[in-house]
Amino acid sequence: MEGAKVAAGLPEPCAEMLLGIFRASRRGDFSTVDATFEKLLDREPTPLRDMLAAEPTLALQTQQK
């Protein structure tokens, strides 16, 4: 996956970061939220799944920049 992103013009550090996020997500690293996060935000955090569902083109916009 990383090689394909780099070949498509994405800088290697960005491809590595995206791959790291993907792997962490697959491991379930983002499945729990510490209560401190809500205190820092002063609101309930929005799950990444909900953000991506609301803005499905967000990933595409980021890749095009």
CORCORMO-V888595 format. One line per field, one symbol per residue. ss: DSSP state (H for helix, E for strand, - for the rest). psi: psi as a letter, one per 30 degrees, with the letter a starting at -180 (. if undefined). burial: b if it has 16 or more other C-alpha atoms within 10 Angstrom, else e. A space follows every 50 residues. Layout:
BEGIN
ss=???
psi=???
burial=???
END
This chain:
BEGIN
ss=-HHHHHH----HHHHHHHHHHHHHHHH-------HHHHHHH------HHH HHHH---HHHHHHH-
psi=eeeeeefffkkeeeeeeeeeeeeeeefgfgflkkfeeeeefhlkkkkeee eeeeiffeeeeeff.
burial=ebeebeeeebeeeebbeeeeeeeeeeeeeeeeeeeeeeeeeeeeeeeeee eeeeeeeeeeeeeee
END
